[in-house]
Amino acid sequence: MDKSGFPMAYTGKERVVGARGTKTQHKQGGADRENVTAVVTICTDGGTVPPLLIFKGKNVQETWVQGNTINARVASVPHGVACSNRGWTDGQIGLNWLKKVFEPQTREKAAGRTQVLLLDRHSSHYTIKFIKEAQKHNIVLLGYPAHCTHALQGLDVVCFARMKENWKQKIINFETKNFQSISKTNFTYLFSHTYTTSFTSETV
């Protein structure tokens, strides 16, 4: 399991070949830097667990979950909560993910056997409640060494790399067609489509 932020607007620049003398030959990144955090889990059999999307906001709006074809779970993050005021995860969200997403979605596959959950060393994964919940369901937690997930973590090394590239192209195409950034109303729909084409069994 790992998490990553996905922006709602294109935030970079691209170099292109253009006519000499043209002053502007690149696409300027948008000013909207708000991210949605996606908690994604891949399995050794090539499958995935439905992702958890964490929006910045006090309450989830019904319009935010339209087009949720991947059955993603959606969490709303209250302003002012430690490490979550920007839409990041925290201990309570981590615990809810373990109880309501990971364990129910992998229970049948585990068939009573011990499960091993590999994750980074973010503090939200190692609260007493999180550890006890894992023990209760025979889930062994293994944490990657600090500052090593970029090299060791399959999600960072392959899956997120592909997803990020596809997401960047999705944003560019959307902005070019609609003359506006992606909003919370259409984020889940666009994310679902990109997730499906990025997290294939072959990639996992």
C-alpha positions, 0 to 999 in steps of 0.5 A: 500500500502507498499513497500519492497526491494527484493535482487537479490542474496541470502544474508544469511546462512542456518543451515543444518544437515551434516556429522561430519568433513565436514568443510562447511555445509552451503550456503554462501550468495552472495556479490551482495546486490542490491535490487529492490523495489516493491510497492504493493497494496492489496484490501479489496475484496482480489484483488491486484493492479499491483505492481510497480518495482523500479530498480536502474539505469538511464533508464529502459532497455527493457530486464528488463521487459521480462516475466512480466506476472503480468503487473507490472509497472517498473520505473527507478531511476536516480542516485543521486535523493534524497532517490532514489540512491539505487533504492528506491522511492521518491516524483515523483515516488510516485505521478506517482504511484498514477496517473498511477497505483493506480487510474486507476486500482481502478477507476472502482471498486470504481464506484465514491465512496470515496476510502481509501488508507492506507499507511505508513508515508514515505515522498513520500506519503505526498507531496502537489502534492500527496495529491492534486492528491488524493483529485482530485479523492476522495481518502482519505489518512490514514497513519499508526502511525510511527514504527507500520507497522510491527504490523498493516500493512497487507502487512508486517504481512502476504503477504510480510512475505510469499513473502519473504520466497518464494523469498528466495527459488526462489533465492536459486533454481536459484543460485543452477541451474545456478551458478549465481545470479539473474540479472535485465534481469530475475528479473521481470520474476522470481518476477512475478511467485513468486508474483502470488503464494504468493499474493493469494486472500486467503492470501490477 
